[in-house]
Amino acid sequence: MFVINGVVADTRVVKEAASLAASGREVIVIGLREGDQPRETRLQGFTVQRVGRDPFRREVAGQTRAPGAVGRGLEPVRQVAGLLGYFVRAFLRGLRLRADVYHAHDLITLPLAWAAGRLRGARVVYDAHELFTEIGRLGRMSRLVFRVAETALISRADRVITVNDSIADELSRRYHVPRPTVVMNCPRTEGTVSRDASGLRARVGLGAEVPIVLFQGMFMAHRGLENLVRAARWFARAHLVFMGWGPLRPQLEAQAAADGVGGRVHFTDGVPLAELLRFTAGADLGAIPYRNVGLNNYYTSPNKLFEYCAAGVPVVSSAFPELVRVVDGFGAGRTFDPESPEDIAAAVNGLLESPEALARAREGAARAAQRYNWENESRKLLDVYASLGVA
């Protein structure tokens, strides 16, 4: 497997590699080093080999120091040099492994997997974590380059998998290829979690009587977090908690203070993946306020959607296709217009101020969790690998 991160925080990569290893396959993930990560380690039955340092400042642990003016100017050069170094080293390492299958995580590593697979006469799996060419932060030239690469290579992969039905349909329509297999990025079933046993409220100093609306994950552009803060002005009783890291935190804190809601908007660092569901369970609602800035956002089915449900937490989310499929389809919460803070607040208040509606949403979230979990999704991944005809 090829991936351009440090692996441990990429839940999809970890779950896929662990499931394939548990099925008796030898799995090696070639990634990058973040912080003090070792060059090679074992993780959940598979091997991680890191062939260079991650050139991107991901804020995964909230400790990345912002560069100065000169550093910001040199950042694109440093990133390109880091990526080129990774491509060369990862390709050579992949060739030496003489793998039966080369698995590309996201479009950016597909050329590596295809080239190594062609030279070794091996199978190639393209794992599209998102609609990569529609990512909002890409510039026009980058978007064009990636679109050309995907057009050229997607049909040459032996199997294509992706994260939801909307992206599968778009990839098939756009490139005239068989519809990719959908392997959704759902959490493992990890026993019982409960609101009472969660450490979330203690972390932010809120008692059991205070309703919590939680956003967990990275604080990044285009996720609608500014409107979520604005919506807090109209919350009847709820407090808003952000749990995670990211470059927008100072801006969001300043906005909350300027809007006069600083006392009911709280920030706390993210937690290790192994503890995520336990902390999430302390919330009353989980929020997904992503904005429609492109097809990748519009077709999103983020990890937090399924994590909220797995933790027994109803969801309030943007009214986008994959979110509607789960939230409205299972009665697991309510959807809203992410451009309207008032509509966000109406969805929140409509659940939190009606015990009957909130109870029904909790039941819906529990039903969704029974359907959307890694135990179900991993079987589809194993079927894809079985169809390749290699051991």
Contacts in CASP RR format, 6 or more apart in sequence:
PFRMAT RR
TARGET T0000
AUTHOR 0000-0000-0000
METHOD contacts of the structure
MODEL  1
MFVINGVVADTRVVKEAASLAASGREVIVIGLREGDQPRETRLQGFTVQR
VGRDPFRREVAGQTRAPGAVGRGLEPVRQVAGLLGYFVRAFLRGLRLRAD
VYHAHDLITLPLAWAAGRLRGARVVYDAHELFTEIGRLGRMSRLVFRVAE
TALISRADRVITVNDSIADELSRRYHVPRPTVVMNCPRTEGTVSRDASGL
RARVGLGAEVPIVLFQGMFMAHRGLENLVRAARWFARAHLVFMGWGPLRP
QLEAQAAADGVGGRVHFTDGVPLAELLRFTAGADLGAIPYRNVGLNNYYT
SPNKLFEYCAAGVPVVSSAFPELVRVVDGFGAGRTFDPESPEDIAAAVNG
LLESPEALARAREGAARAAQRYNWENESRKLLDVYASLGVA
1 13 0 8 1.000
1 16 0 8 1.000
1 17 0 8 1.000
1 27 0 8 1.000
1 28 0 8 1.000
1 29 0 8 1.000
1 30 0 8 1.000
1 102 0 8 1.000
1 103 0 8 1.000
1 104 0 8 1.000
1 105 0 8 1.000
2 29 0 8 1.000
2 30 0 8 1.000
2 31 0 8 1.000
2 90 0 8 1.000
2 102 0 8 1.000
2 103 0 8 1.000
2 104 0 8 1.000
2 105 0 8 1.000
2 109 0 8 1.000
2 112 0 8 1.000
2 113 0 8 1.000
3 10 0 8 1.000
3 13 0 8 1.000
3 29 0 8 1.000
3 30 0 8 1.000
3 31 0 8 1.000
3 105 0 8 1.000
3 106 0 8 1.000
3 109 0 8 1.000
4 31 0 8 1.000
4 32 0 8 1.000
4 54 0 8 1.000
4 56 0 8 1.000
4 83 0 8 1.000
4 86 0 8 1.000
4 106 0 8 1.000
4 108 0 8 1.000
4 109 0 8 1.000
5 13 0 8 1.000
5 31 0 8 1.000
5 32 0 8 1.000
5 34 0 8 1.000
5 54 0 8 1.000
5 58 0 8 1.000
6 31 0 8 1.000
6 32 0 8 1.000
6 33 0 8 1.000
6 34 0 8 1.000
6 37 0 8 1.000
6 48 0 8 1.000
6 50 0 8 1.000
6 54 0 8 1.000
7 13 0 8 1.000
7 14 0 8 1.000
7 29 0 8 1.000
7 31 0 8 1.000
7 43 0 8 1.000
7 48 0 8 1.000
7 50 0 8 1.000
8 14 0 8 1.000
8 37 0 8 1.000
8 43 0 8 1.000
8 48 0 8 1.000
8 273 0 8 1.000
9 60 0 8 1.000
9 273 0 8 1.000
10 105 0 8 1.000
11 185 0 8 1.000
11 187 0 8 1.000
11 273 0 8 1.000
11 303 0 8 1.000
12 105 0 8 1.000
12 127 0 8 1.000
12 129 0 8 1.000
12 163 0 8 1.000
12 185 0 8 1.000
13 29 0 8 1.000
13 105 0 8 1.000
14 43 0 8 1.000
14 44 0 8 1.000
15 185 0 8 1.000
15 188 0 8 1.000
15 374 0 8 1.000
15 378 0 8 1.000
16 103 0 8 1.000
16 127 0 8 1.000
16 183 0 8 1.000
16 378 0 8 1.000
16 381 0 8 1.000
17 27 0 8 1.000
17 29 0 8 1.000
17 43 0 8 1.000
17 44 0 8 1.000
17 46 0 8 1.000
18 43 0 8 1.000
18 44 0 8 1.000
18 45 0 8 1.000
18 46 0 8 1.000
19 374 0 8 1.000
19 378 0 8 1.000
19 381 0 8 1.000
19 382 0 8 1.000
20 27 0 8 1.000
20 46 0 8 1.000
20 381 0 8 1.000
20 382 0 8 1.000
20 385 0 8 1.000
21 27 0 8 1.000
21 44 0 8 1.000
21 45 0 8 1.000
21 46 0 8 1.000
22 45 0 8 1.000
23 382 0 8 1.000
23 385 0 8 1.000
25 385 0 8 1.000
25 391 0 8 1.000
26 47 0 8 1.000
27 45 0 8 1.000
27 46 0 8 1.000
27 47 0 8 1.000
28 46 0 8 1.000
28 47 0 8 1.000
28 48 0 8 1.000
28 49 0 8 1.000
28 97 0 8 1.000
28 99 0 8 1.000
29 46 0 8 1.000
29 47 0 8 1.000
29 48 0 8 1.000
29 49 0 8 1.000
30 49 0 8 1.000
30 50 0 8 1.000
30 51 0 8 1.000
30 90 0 8 1.000
30 93 0 8 1.000
30 94 0 8 1.000
31 48 0 8 1.000
31 49 0 8 1.000
31 50 0 8 1.000
31 51 0 8 1.000
31 52 0 8 1.000
31 86 0 8 1.000
31 90 0 8 1.000
32 50 0 8 1.000
32 51 0 8 1.000
32 52 0 8 1.000
32 53 0 8 1.000
32 54 0 8 1.000
32 55 0 8 1.000
32 86 0 8 1.000
33 39 0 8 1.000
33 50 0 8 1.000
33 52 0 8 1.000
33 53 0 8 1.000
33 54 0 8 1.000
34 53 0 8 1.000
34 54 0 8 1.000
34 58 0 8 1.000
34 60 0 8 1.000
35 53 0 8 1.000
37 50 0 8 1.000
38 50 0 8 1.000
39 49 0 8 1.000
39 50 0 8 1.000
39 51 0 8 1.000
40 47 0 8 1.000
40 48 0 8 1.000
40 49 0 8 1.000
40 50 0 8 1.000
41 47 0 8 1.000
41 48 0 8 1.000
42 48 0 8 1.000
49 93 0 8 1.000
51 86 0 8 1.000
51 89 0 8 1.000
51 90 0 8 1.000
51 93 0 8 1.000
52 82 0 8 1.000
52 85 0 8 1.000
52 86 0 8 1.000
52 89 0 8 1.000
53 82 0 8 1.000
55 78 0 8 1.000
55 79 0 8 1.000
55 81 0 8 1.000
55 82 0 8 1.000
55 83 0 8 1.000
56 79 0 8 1.000
57 64 0 8 1.000
57 66 0 8 1.000
57 67 0 8 1.000
58 64 0 8 1.000
59 218 0 8 1.000
59 245 0 8 1.000
59 246 0 8 1.000
59 247 0 8 1.000
60 245 0 8 1.000
61 245 0 8 1.000
62 245 0 8 1.000
62 246 0 8 1.000
62 269 0 8 1.000
67 74 0 8 1.000
67 75 0 8 1.000
71 78 0 8 1.000
83 108 0 8 1.000
87 111 0 8 1.000
87 112 0 8 1.000
90 109 0 8 1.000
90 112 0 8 1.000
91 112 0 8 1.000
91 115 0 8 1.000
91 116 0 8 1.000
94 102 0 8 1.000
94 116 0 8 1.000
95 116 0 8 1.000
95 119 0 8 1.000
95 120 0 8 1.000
98 120 0 8 1.000
99 116 0 8 1.000
99 117 0 8 1.000
99 120 0 8 1.000
99 122 0 8 1.000
100 122 0 8 1.000
100 123 0 8 1.000
100 390 0 8 1.000
100 391 0 8 1.000
101 122 0 8 1.000
101 123 0 8 1.000
101 124 0 8 1.000
101 125 0 8 1.000
101 385 0 8 1.000
101 388 0 8 1.000
101 390 0 8 1.000
102 112 0 8 1.000
102 113 0 8 1.000
102 114 0 8 1.000
102 116 0 8 1.000
102 117 0 8 1.000
102 120 0 8 1.000
102 122 0 8 1.000
102 123 0 8 1.000
102 124 0 8 1.000
102 125 0 8 1.000
103 113 0 8 1.000
103 124 0 8 1.000
103 125 0 8 1.000
103 127 0 8 1.000
104 110 0 8 1.000
104 112 0 8 1.000
104 113 0 8 1.000
104 114 0 8 1.000
104 124 0 8 1.000
104 125 0 8 1.000
104 126 0 8 1.000
104 127 0 8 1.000
104 157 0 8 1.000
105 127 0 8 1.000
105 129 0 8 1.000
106 127 0 8 1.000
106 128 0 8 1.000
106 129 0 8 1.000
106 130 0 8 1.000
106 132 0 8 1.000
107 126 0 8 1.000
107 128 0 8 1.000
107 132 0 8 1.000
107 133 0 8 1.000
107 146 0 8 1.000
107 149 0 8 1.000
107 150 0 8 1.000
108 132 0 8 1.000
108 146 0 8 1.000
110 126 0 8 1.000
110 149 0 8 1.000
110 150 0 8 1.000
110 153 0 8 1.000
110 154 0 8 1.000
110 157 0 8 1.000
111 149 0 8 1.000
111 153 0 8 1.000
113 124 0 8 1.000
113 125 0 8 1.000
113 126 0 8 1.000
113 157 0 8 1.000
114 124 0 8 1.000
114 153 0 8 1.000
114 156 0 8 1.000
114 157 0 8 1.000
116 122 0 8 1.000
117 123 0 8 1.000
117 124 0 8 1.000
123 158 0 8 1.000
123 159 0 8 1.000
123 388 0 8 1.000
123 389 0 8 1.000
123 390 0 8 1.000
124 156 0 8 1.000
124 157 0 8 1.000
124 158 0 8 1.000
124 159 0 8 1.000
125 157 0 8 1.000
125 158 0 8 1.000
125 159 0 8 1.000
125 160 0 8 1.000
125 161 0 8 1.000
125 384 0 8 1.000
125 385 0 8 1.000
125 388 0 8 1.000
126 153 0 8 1.000
126 154 0 8 1.000
126 157 0 8 1.000
126 159 0 8 1.000
126 160 0 8 1.000
126 161 0 8 1.000
127 161 0 8 1.000
127 162 0 8 1.000
128 160 0 8 1.000
128 161 0 8 1.000
128 162 0 8 1.000
128 163 0 8 1.000
128 167 0 8 1.000
128 171 0 8 1.000
128 180 0 8 1.000
129 162 0 8 1.000
129 163 0 8 1.000
129 185 0 8 1.000
130 163 0 8 1.000
130 167 0 8 1.000
130 296 0 8 1.000
130 300 0 8 1.000
131 167 0 8 1.000
131 170 0 8 1.000
131 171 0 8 1.000
131 295 0 8 1.000
131 296 0 8 1.000
131 299 0 8 1.000
132 146 0 8 1.000
132 150 0 8 1.000
132 296 0 8 1.000
133 143 0 8 1.000
133 146 0 8 1.000
133 147 0 8 1.000
133 150 0 8 1.000
134 143 0 8 1.000
134 294 0 8 1.000
134 295 0 8 1.000
134 296 0 8 1.000
135 296 0 8 1.000
136 222 0 8 1.000
136 293 0 8 1.000
136 294 0 8 1.000
136 296 0 8 1.000
136 297 0 8 1.000
137 221 0 8 1.000
137 222 0 8 1.000
138 146 0 8 1.000
150 175 0 8 1.000
151 175 0 8 1.000
154 160 0 8 1.000
154 171 0 8 1.000
154 175 0 8 1.000
154 177 0 8 1.000
155 175 0 8 1.000
155 176 0 8 1.000
155 177 0 8 1.000
158 388 0 8 1.000
159 181 0 8 1.000
159 384 0 8 1.000
159 387 0 8 1.000
159 388 0 8 1.000
160 171 0 8 1.000
160 177 0 8 1.000
160 178 0 8 1.000
160 180 0 8 1.000
160 181 0 8 1.000
161 180 0 8 1.000
161 181 0 8 1.000
161 182 0 8 1.000
161 183 0 8 1.000
161 380 0 8 1.000
161 381 0 8 1.000
161 384 0 8 1.000
162 168 0 8 1.000
162 171 0 8 1.000
162 180 0 8 1.000
162 181 0 8 1.000
162 182 0 8 1.000
162 183 0 8 1.000
163 182 0 8 1.000
163 183 0 8 1.000
163 184 0 8 1.000
163 185 0 8 1.000
163 301 0 8 1.000
164 182 0 8 1.000
164 184 0 8 1.000
164 299 0 8 1.000
164 301 0 8 1.000
164 322 0 8 1.000
165 182 0 8 1.000
165 322 0 8 1.000
165 325 0 8 1.000
166 299 0 8 1.000
166 301 0 8 1.000
166 321 0 8 1.000
166 322 0 8 1.000
167 180 0 8 1.000
167 299 0 8 1.000
168 179 0 8 1.000
168 180 0 8 1.000
168 181 0 8 1.000
168 182 0 8 1.000
169 179 0 8 1.000
170 295 0 8 1.000
170 299 0 8 1.000
171 177 0 8 1.000
171 179 0 8 1.000
171 180 0 8 1.000
172 178 0 8 1.000
172 179 0 8 1.000
172 180 0 8 1.000
181 380 0 8 1.000
181 383 0 8 1.000
181 384 0 8 1.000
182 380 0 8 1.000
183 377 0 8 1.000
183 378 0 8 1.000
183 380 0 8 1.000
183 381 0 8 1.000
183 384 0 8 1.000
184 301 0 8 1.000
184 306 0 8 1.000
184 372 0 8 1.000
184 377 0 8 1.000
185 301 0 8 1.000
185 303 0 8 1.000
185 306 0 8 1.000
185 377 0 8 1.000
186 306 0 8 1.000
186 310 0 8 1.000
186 372 0 8 1.000
186 373 0 8 1.000
186 374 0 8 1.000
186 376 0 8 1.000
186 377 0 8 1.000
187 277 0 8 1.000
187 303 0 8 1.000
187 306 0 8 1.000
187 307 0 8 1.000
187 310 0 8 1.000
187 373 0 8 1.000
187 374 0 8 1.000
188 373 0 8 1.000
188 374 0 8 1.000
188 375 0 8 1.000
189 310 0 8 1.000
189 369 0 8 1.000
189 373 0 8 1.000
189 374 0 8 1.000
189 375 0 8 1.000
190 277 0 8 1.000
190 310 0 8 1.000
193 277 0 8 1.000
193 278 0 8 1.000
193 280 0 8 1.000
193 281 0 8 1.000
193 310 0 8 1.000
193 311 0 8 1.000
193 312 0 8 1.000
194 281 0 8 1.000
195 281 0 8 1.000
195 282 0 8 1.000
196 208 0 8 1.000
197 278 0 8 1.000
197 281 0 8 1.000
198 278 0 8 1.000
198 279 0 8 1.000
198 280 0 8 1.000
198 281 0 8 1.000
198 282 0 8 1.000
198 283 0 8 1.000
199 278 0 8 1.000
199 279 0 8 1.000
199 282 0 8 1.000
200 212 0 8 1.000
200 214 0 8 1.000
200 241 0 8 1.000
200 243 0 8 1.000
200 268 0 8 1.000
200 279 0 8 1.000
200 280 0 8 1.000
200 281 0 8 1.000
200 282 0 8 1.000
200 283 0 8 1.000
201 207 0 8 1.000
201 208 0 8 1.000
201 210 0 8 1.000
201 212 0 8 1.000
201 282 0 8 1.000
203 268 0 8 1.000
203 279 0 8 1.000
204 212 0 8 1.000
204 239 0 8 1.000
204 241 0 8 1.000
204 266 0 8 1.000
204 268 0 8 1.000
205 266 0 8 1.000
206 212 0 8 1.000
206 239 0 8 1.000
206 241 0 8 1.000
206 266 0 8 1.000
210 237 0 8 1.000
210 238 0 8 1.000
210 239 0 8 1.000
211 237 0 8 1.000
211 238 0 8 1.000
211 239 0 8 1.000
211 284 0 8 1.000
211 285 0 8 1.000
211 352 0 8 1.000
212 238 0 8 1.000
212 239 0 8 1.000
212 240 0 8 1.000
212 241 0 8 1.000
212 282 0 8 1.000
212 283 0 8 1.000
212 284 0 8 1.000
212 285 0 8 1.000
213 235 0 8 1.000
213 238 0 8 1.000
213 239 0 8 1.000
213 240 0 8 1.000
213 241 0 8 1.000
213 283 0 8 1.000
213 284 0 8 1.000
213 285 0 8 1.000
213 286 0 8 1.000
213 287 0 8 1.000
213 316 0 8 1.000
213 348 0 8 1.000
213 352 0 8 1.000
214 241 0 8 1.000
214 243 0 8 1.000
214 280 0 8 1.000
214 282 0 8 1.000
214 283 0 8 1.000
214 285 0 8 1.000
214 286 0 8 1.000
214 287 0 8 1.000
214 308 0 8 1.000
214 313 0 8 1.000
215 225 0 8 1.000
215 228 0 8 1.000
215 240 0 8 1.000
215 241 0 8 1.000
215 242 0 8 1.000
215 243 0 8 1.000
215 286 0 8 1.000
215 287 0 8 1.000
215 288 0 8 1.000
215 289 0 8 1.000
215 304 0 8 1.000
216 242 0 8 1.000
216 243 0 8 1.000
216 244 0 8 1.000
216 270 0 8 1.000
216 276 0 8 1.000
216 280 0 8 1.000
216 286 0 8 1.000
216 304 0 8 1.000
216 307 0 8 1.000
217 243 0 8 1.000
217 244 0 8 1.000
217 245 0 8 1.000
217 270 0 8 1.000
217 304 0 8 1.000
218 244 0 8 1.000
218 245 0 8 1.000
218 246 0 8 1.000
219 225 0 8 1.000
219 242 0 8 1.000
219 244 0 8 1.000
219 245 0 8 1.000
219 246 0 8 1.000
219 247 0 8 1.000
219 248 0 8 1.000
219 249 0 8 1.000
219 252 0 8 1.000
220 246 0 8 1.000
220 247 0 8 1.000
220 248 0 8 1.000
221 248 0 8 1.000
222 290 0 8 1.000
222 291 0 8 1.000
222 293 0 8 1.000
222 297 0 8 1.000
223 289 0 8 1.000
223 290 0 8 1.000
223 291 0 8 1.000
224 289 0 8 1.000
224 290 0 8 1.000
224 291 0 8 1.000
224 338 0 8 1.000
225 242 0 8 1.000
225 248 0 8 1.000
225 252 0 8 1.000
225 289 0 8 1.000
226 251 0 8 1.000
226 252 0 8 1.000
226 255 0 8 1.000
227 289 0 8 1.000
227 291 0 8 1.000
227 338 0 8 1.000
227 339 0 8 1.000
227 340 0 8 1.000
227 341 0 8 1.000
227 344 0 8 1.000
228 240 0 8 1.000
228 287 0 8 1.000
228 289 0 8 1.000
228 341 0 8 1.000
228 344 0 8 1.000
229 240 0 8 1.000
229 252 0 8 1.000
229 255 0 8 1.000
229 256 0 8 1.000
229 259 0 8 1.000
229 261 0 8 1.000
229 265 0 8 1.000
230 255 0 8 1.000
230 259 0 8 1.000
230 341 0 8 1.000
231 240 0 8 1.000
231 289 0 8 1.000
231 341 0 8 1.000
231 342 0 8 1.000
231 344 0 8 1.000
231 345 0 8 1.000
231 348 0 8 1.000
232 238 0 8 1.000
232 239 0 8 1.000
232 240 0 8 1.000
232 256 0 8 1.000
232 259 0 8 1.000
232 261 0 8 1.000
232 264 0 8 1.000
232 265 0 8 1.000
232 345 0 8 1.000
233 259 0 8 1.000
233 260 0 8 1.000
233 261 0 8 1.000
233 341 0 8 1.000
233 345 0 8 1.000
234 341 0 8 1.000
234 342 0 8 1.000
234 345 0 8 1.000
234 346 0 8 1.000
234 349 0 8 1.000
235 264 0 8 1.000
235 345 0 8 1.000
235 348 0 8 1.000
235 349 0 8 1.000
236 349 0 8 1.000
236 352 0 8 1.000
236 353 0 8 1.000
237 352 0 8 1.000
237 353 0 8 1.000
238 264 0 8 1.000
238 284 0 8 1.000
238 285 0 8 1.000
238 348 0 8 1.000
238 349 0 8 1.000
238 352 0 8 1.000
239 263 0 8 1.000
239 264 0 8 1.000
239 265 0 8 1.000
239 266 0 8 1.000
240 261 0 8 1.000
240 264 0 8 1.000
240 265 0 8 1.000
240 266 0 8 1.000
240 287 0 8 1.000
241 266 0 8 1.000
241 267 0 8 1.000
241 268 0 8 1.000
241 283 0 8 1.000
242 249 0 8 1.000
242 252 0 8 1.000
242 265 0 8 1.000
242 266 0 8 1.000
242 267 0 8 1.000
242 268 0 8 1.000
243 267 0 8 1.000
243 268 0 8 1.000
243 269 0 8 1.000
243 270 0 8 1.000
243 271 0 8 1.000
243 279 0 8 1.000
244 268 0 8 1.000
244 269 0 8 1.000
244 270 0 8 1.000
245 269 0 8 1.000
245 270 0 8 1.000
249 267 0 8 1.000
252 265 0 8 1.000
252 267 0 8 1.000
253 262 0 8 1.000
253 265 0 8 1.000
253 267 0 8 1.000
256 262 0 8 1.000
256 263 0 8 1.000
256 265 0 8 1.000
271 279 0 8 1.000
276 307 0 8 1.000
277 307 0 8 1.000
277 310 0 8 1.000
277 311 0 8 1.000
278 311 0 8 1.000
280 286 0 8 1.000
280 307 0 8 1.000
280 308 0 8 1.000
280 311 0 8 1.000
280 313 0 8 1.000
281 311 0 8 1.000
281 312 0 8 1.000
281 313 0 8 1.000
282 311 0 8 1.000
282 313 0 8 1.000
283 308 0 8 1.000
283 311 0 8 1.000
283 313 0 8 1.000
284 313 0 8 1.000
284 314 0 8 1.000
284 352 0 8 1.000
284 358 0 8 1.000
285 313 0 8 1.000
285 314 0 8 1.000
285 315 0 8 1.000
285 316 0 8 1.000
285 333 0 8 1.000
285 348 0 8 1.000
285 351 0 8 1.000
285 352 0 8 1.000
286 304 0 8 1.000
286 308 0 8 1.000
286 313 0 8 1.000
286 314 0 8 1.000
286 315 0 8 1.000
286 316 0 8 1.000
287 315 0 8 1.000
287 316 0 8 1.000
287 317 0 8 1.000
287 344 0 8 1.000
287 348 0 8 1.000
288 300 0 8 1.000
288 302 0 8 1.000
288 304 0 8 1.000
288 305 0 8 1.000
288 315 0 8 1.000
288 316 0 8 1.000
288 317 0 8 1.000
288 318 0 8 1.000
288 323 0 8 1.000
289 317 0 8 1.000
289 318 0 8 1.000
289 336 0 8 1.000
289 338 0 8 1.000
289 344 0 8 1.000
290 297 0 8 1.000
290 300 0 8 1.000
290 302 0 8 1.000
290 317 0 8 1.000
290 318 0 8 1.000
290 320 0 8 1.000
290 338 0 8 1.000
291 297 0 8 1.000
291 318 0 8 1.000
291 338 0 8 1.000
291 339 0 8 1.000
292 298 0 8 1.000
292 318 0 8 1.000
292 320 0 8 1.000
292 338 0 8 1.000
297 320 0 8 1.000
298 320 0 8 1.000
298 321 0 8 1.000
299 320 0 8 1.000
299 321 0 8 1.000
299 322 0 8 1.000
300 320 0 8 1.000
300 322 0 8 1.000
300 323 0 8 1.000
301 322 0 8 1.000
301 323 0 8 1.000
301 326 0 8 1.000
305 315 0 8 1.000
305 317 0 8 1.000
305 322 0 8 1.000
305 323 0 8 1.000
305 326 0 8 1.000
305 327 0 8 1.000
306 326 0 8 1.000
306 368 0 8 1.000
306 369 0 8 1.000
306 372 0 8 1.000
306 373 0 8 1.000
308 314 0 8 1.000
308 315 0 8 1.000
308 365 0 8 1.000
309 315 0 8 1.000
309 326 0 8 1.000
309 330 0 8 1.000
309 332 0 8 1.000
309 364 0 8 1.000
309 365 0 8 1.000
309 366 0 8 1.000
309 368 0 8 1.000
309 369 0 8 1.000
309 372 0 8 1.000
310 369 0 8 1.000
310 373 0 8 1.000
312 362 0 8 1.000
312 365 0 8 1.000
312 366 0 8 1.000
312 369 0 8 1.000
313 362 0 8 1.000
313 365 0 8 1.000
314 332 0 8 1.000
314 333 0 8 1.000
314 351 0 8 1.000
314 358 0 8 1.000
314 361 0 8 1.000
314 362 0 8 1.000
314 364 0 8 1.000
314 365 0 8 1.000
315 323 0 8 1.000
315 326 0 8 1.000
315 327 0 8 1.000
315 332 0 8 1.000
315 333 0 8 1.000
315 361 0 8 1.000
315 365 0 8 1.000
316 327 0 8 1.000
316 333 0 8 1.000
316 334 0 8 1.000
316 335 0 8 1.000
316 336 0 8 1.000
316 344 0 8 1.000
316 347 0 8 1.000
316 348 0 8 1.000
316 351 0 8 1.000
317 323 0 8 1.000
317 327 0 8 1.000
317 335 0 8 1.000
317 336 0 8 1.000
318 335 0 8 1.000
318 336 0 8 1.000
318 337 0 8 1.000
318 338 0 8 1.000
319 335 0 8 1.000
319 336 0 8 1.000
319 337 0 8 1.000
319 338 0 8 1.000
323 335 0 8 1.000
324 335 0 8 1.000
326 332 0 8 1.000
326 368 0 8 1.000
326 372 0 8 1.000
327 333 0 8 1.000
327 334 0 8 1.000
327 335 0 8 1.000
328 334 0 8 1.000
328 335 0 8 1.000
330 364 0 8 1.000
330 365 0 8 1.000
330 367 0 8 1.000
330 368 0 8 1.000
330 371 0 8 1.000
331 360 0 8 1.000
331 361 0 8 1.000
331 364 0 8 1.000
331 367 0 8 1.000
331 368 0 8 1.000
332 361 0 8 1.000
332 364 0 8 1.000
332 365 0 8 1.000
332 367 0 8 1.000
332 368 0 8 1.000
333 347 0 8 1.000
333 351 0 8 1.000
333 361 0 8 1.000
333 364 0 8 1.000
333 365 0 8 1.000
334 347 0 8 1.000
334 350 0 8 1.000
334 351 0 8 1.000
334 361 0 8 1.000
335 347 0 8 1.000
336 343 0 8 1.000
336 344 0 8 1.000
336 346 0 8 1.000
336 347 0 8 1.000
337 343 0 8 1.000
337 344 0 8 1.000
338 344 0 8 1.000
350 357 0 8 1.000
351 357 0 8 1.000
351 358 0 8 1.000
351 361 0 8 1.000
352 358 0 8 1.000
END
